[in-house]
C-alpha cells in the first residue's frame, strides 16, 4: 500500500499536518515519519496560511471552504479537520456559547458535505471540550448523527494532551470515523499514556534571553496587586507542572485575563511565540513568520503535533490493516493459473 493521502481543512498553521506526517523531534524524542502525503490544505486565515506554507511544500487554499467545490479537492484517504471551536468553547461567554446555531458552528456541516461527496476511508475531527455540553448537550449528538449519516462508523474520545508528551493541560475532543464498508475495528485507538508529564520549565527561556517587551509594566503589576494581591484571573504558572491551556487569546493577553502568564520574581511576563510553540509541542524546526499577534493566534488555535501524531498513527494503522485483510481475501478467490504442458 502506498502513501495515505490526507486532505486538511481548517488547517491553520499546520499542527495537524506536522503530526500526521511525523518525522520530527520534540524534547529529545523522535516521532517517526508516517506514510502520509498532504494533498490539500484549506484555511481562510491568510496569516496562518503564510506560516503553513513556510513549513510545507504545498500551497494553502485560502478560500472560504463554503465556496470550494468537491471536485476542487483532490481524492484522499483521510480528511482531517480541526473545525472552528469558538462557538463551543466554555470560555466563549460573550456572546454566549451558540454551538451549531452560530455561523462558525455551522462550518461543521462543510465537513459533512465533503465526506458525503469524496467518501475518504476515514476522518479525524477535533474540537474543544465544551462541545460535550454545548447547546445543553444537543450539539455533539447532532454532530455524531450527521457524520454517521455521511456513511461512517463514528466514535469519539476526550484526550488531555498532557498525558501524551505535551507540556500543556489541553483537553480536546477527537472524533474519528471509518467508512462503513471498510471492515475495521472501530474501537478508538488505544494510546499508551506516558507515565510522567512534562513540566513547563522544560520549554521556557531563561529571563535573560527574553526581550523586555514580553514583560508587563510595573504599572500593570502594581494595578493587579492593588486590586487583588492574589492573582485570581491571570494564571501565573507553576513551572514544575504542565502549562494551562494556551489559546489564540494570547495575542492580547493581560494580567486580568484568564490566559497563562509567568511570574519571575516580582515581575510578570507573557510567553514568547516560540515558547508557546514549544508548549504546543511544535518542533524547533517549525518556522514562525509574521507578527507576534498572528503567531500567537495561529499557534493557540493549533492541534498539538505530538498528540496528533499518536492519533494519526493509529488511524493509519487501522486503514492499512483493513487494506491487508482485503488483499488477503481477494487473493483467496484469484483464478488458479492453468499450466499448459508442451505437446
N, C-alpha and C positions, 0 to 999 in steps of 0.2 A: 504494500500500500504506500502511495506517495505521500506528499505533504498534505496536512489538513489545511484547507483553505478557510480563512476567517474573515468575516465582514464585521467591522467595528463601527457601530453607530453611537452617537453621543460620546465620541472617543475622547474629547477633551485633549489634554496634553499627552495622553498615551499610556497612563498607568496600567490599564487593562492590557494593552498590547505589549508592553515590556514584560508583563507577567506571562502572557500567552506564548511569547516567543522564547523566553528564557535565555540562557547563555550569559548570565550576569553574576557579578559578585556583590554581596551585601554583608558588611561587618565580618569579613573573612570567610564567609560561606559561599560556595559556588552553587548556583541554581542552574542545572544543565539545560542546554538548548532543547527545546521541544520541536517535534516535526511539524511546524506551523509556518504558513505563509499568510501574512496580512494582505488581502487582495483589495480591500476597500475600507476607507475610513471617512466618517462624516461628522462634522460639528459646525454649527454656525457661529461659534465664538471665535472670531478671527485671531485674536491674540493667542488663544490656546492652540489653534491650528499652526501658528508660527512655531511654537515650541515643539509640537508634534513633528513637523516637517524638518526640524533641526536634528531630530533623532531617528527618523525613519526615511528610507528611500521610497517614499510614497507620497503623492500629493493628497492633501486632505480636501474632500469635497465640502466647501464652505456654505453650501446652500441650506436653507431650512429643509429638514428631512421631509416635511409635508409636501414639498414641491418636487421631490425626487421620485421618478417613475421606477417601477420594479425592474424594467429591462435596462435601466441605467446602473443597476447594482450587479456586479459580477456574480455568477453562481458561486456558492460557497458551502462548506460543510458545517460550519458553526457560526451562529450570529451572536455577537456579544453586545450588551447594551447596559451601560450604567445610566439609566434614564433619569431625567431631572428629578431631584428629590426635594426641592424646596417646599413643595406643596404638602409633602408627607412628614416633614421634619417636626420633631417635638419642640424645636426652638422657634418655629415659624408661627409666632403668636400674633404678629401684626403685619399683614392681615391674618386672621385665624387659619388654622390648617383646613384647606379646602379639598385636599386629596384629588380624587379623579374628577371632581366637578370643576376644577380650575383649568385654565389653558395649558399650564405646564403639566398638570396631572394627566390631561388627555393626550399628551405626547406619547404615553404608554401605548396607545392604540396604533401608533405608527410601527411599533414592534410587531404587533399582531398582523398588521397589513402586509409587512414584508415576509413574515413567516408563512402566511397563507399563500402568497404568490411564489416565493422562492423555495419553500419547503426544505431548508437545510436539515441535516441529520440531527442537529442539536442546537440549543441556545443556552446562553448564560446571561441572566439579567441580575442587576444589583440595585439595591435602594437602601434608604435609612431604616433604622429600627422602628421609627414612627409609623411606617407603613402597616405594621401589625395592628395598630389601633386607630388608624386614620378613618374618618367618616364613621365613627362609633363602631369600628371593626368591620365595616362593609366593604372597604376598598380592596383588601387582599383577596377575599373570596371572589370578587368580581374579576380581578386580575388573573387569578388562577383558572377560573372558568373560561375566560377569553382565550387563554393560552392553550387550554385543553381542547377547546372547540377549533383551534387552528390546526389541530392534528398531532398533539404531543401528549405524552405521559409526563406529568409535571410534579415536581416536589420542591421543597424549599427548606432552608435552614438559616438560623441566626448564628453568625460567626463573629467572634471577637478577635480582631487582628493581633492583639497582644499574645494570644495563645498559639500563634503560628510564626513567631520570629520577627514581629514588627514592634518597635518600641513605642506603641501607642494603644490606648484603650479605645478602640474604634469598633463599635458593633454595627454590623450591616447584614441585611437580609439578602441571601443569594437564592435565586430561583433558577432551577435547572430543568430543561425539557429535552426528552429524547423522542424523536419521531415515532409514532405508534407502530409503524410497520417494521421497525428495527427491533430485533429480538435481543434485548439487553436488560440486564438487571438494573432496575430503576432506583434502588436504594441510593440515597445521597452519598456521594463519595466519602469513604471512610478516611478521614485525615488523622494522622498520628500527631497529636498535640506535643509541642515541645515541653520539656519538664520545667524549664526555667524561663521566666520572662526577661526581656532585655530592658535594662534601665535607661532612662533618658540621658544620663551622663555619658553614655557610650557615643552619642551622636551630636552633642553640643560643643561649640567652640569655647576656647578659653576667653575670658573677658578681654584680655589684651589683644585678642585677634578680631574683636568686634568693633565696627565703626561706631562712633559716638551717636550717630543719627538713629541707631536702634535702641538707644536708652531713652526712657521717659524723662522729661524735665523735672527739676526739683520742685517746680510749682505744681506739676501734676501729682507728684508723690505727696507733697505737703497737703494738697487738697484731699487726697484719699485718706490720709491719716486723720485730718481734721474731721472728715465726715464719718469715718469709721476706722478705728485703729486695727481692726481685723478685716482683712480682705474677704468679703462675703460675696462679691460679684466676680471681680477678676480672679483668675485661678493661678496663684503662684504655685509653681510645680515642685514636687518632690523629685529631685533628680535621681534618687535611688530606686524609683519605680518607673513604669511606663508613663508616657505623657498622656494628658487628657486629649480628647479628640480635637484635631486641627481641622478647621473648615475654611471656606472661602472668606469668612468674616475677618480673617487675619489681615486682609488688605486694609482694614480700617479699625484695627484693634485699639482699645483704650483700657485704662486701668479700671474703668467702670463697666467693662463688657464681661461676657462670660467666657471669653476665649483665653487659652493658656498663655501665661507670661512667666518670665524667670525673675526671681529675686536674687540679686547678687549683693551681699552685704546689706546696705540700706538703700540700694538702688534697684530699680526695676527696668527690665528691657523686654522688647519683643524678640521673637526668633528671627534670624536672617532667613531669606528664601532657601538657601542651601540647607540650613538646619531643618526647615520644615520638610524639604525633600527627603532628608535622611529619616525624619520621624515617620514619613510615609513609606519608607523602605526603597526609595529610588536609589539606584547605584550611583557612585560618584561620577561615572562616565556620562550620566544623563545630562544633557546640555539645557541650561536655563537661559532664555533670551527675553528681551523686552523689559518693561518697567517692573519694579518691585510689586506694584499693585496687581498687575496681571499675572505675575509669577505666583504670588500668594493665592490669588483666586483660582488659578488653574491647578496648583498643587493641592489646595484644600478640597477641591471637588473630585480629585482623582481616586481611583481604586488602588490600594497599596499593591505594588507589583508582586511582592513576596506572597501575599495571601492569594492573589490571582494565579500565581504560578501553581500553587497547590491545587486549587480548584480546577484550573485548566488542564493540568496533568492528568487528573482522574477522569475528567470528561473525555479527553482524547483517548485514554486507555479503553474506556467503555466503547467508543466508536471503533477503535482498532480491533478489539476483541470480537465485536459483532461482525466486523468485516472478515476476520479469520474464520469465524464459525460458518458464515455464509459460503465462503470459498471452499471450506471443507465439505459442506453439504452439497454444493454444486458439483464437486469432483466425484462425489459418490454416484451421481447419475450421469456422468460423462460417458459418451459412447465408447465401447471397447474396440480398439483398433483391430482390424482383421488383417492377419499376416498371410500374404499370398506366397505360396511356395513356387519356386521356379519350375515350370513344366518344360 
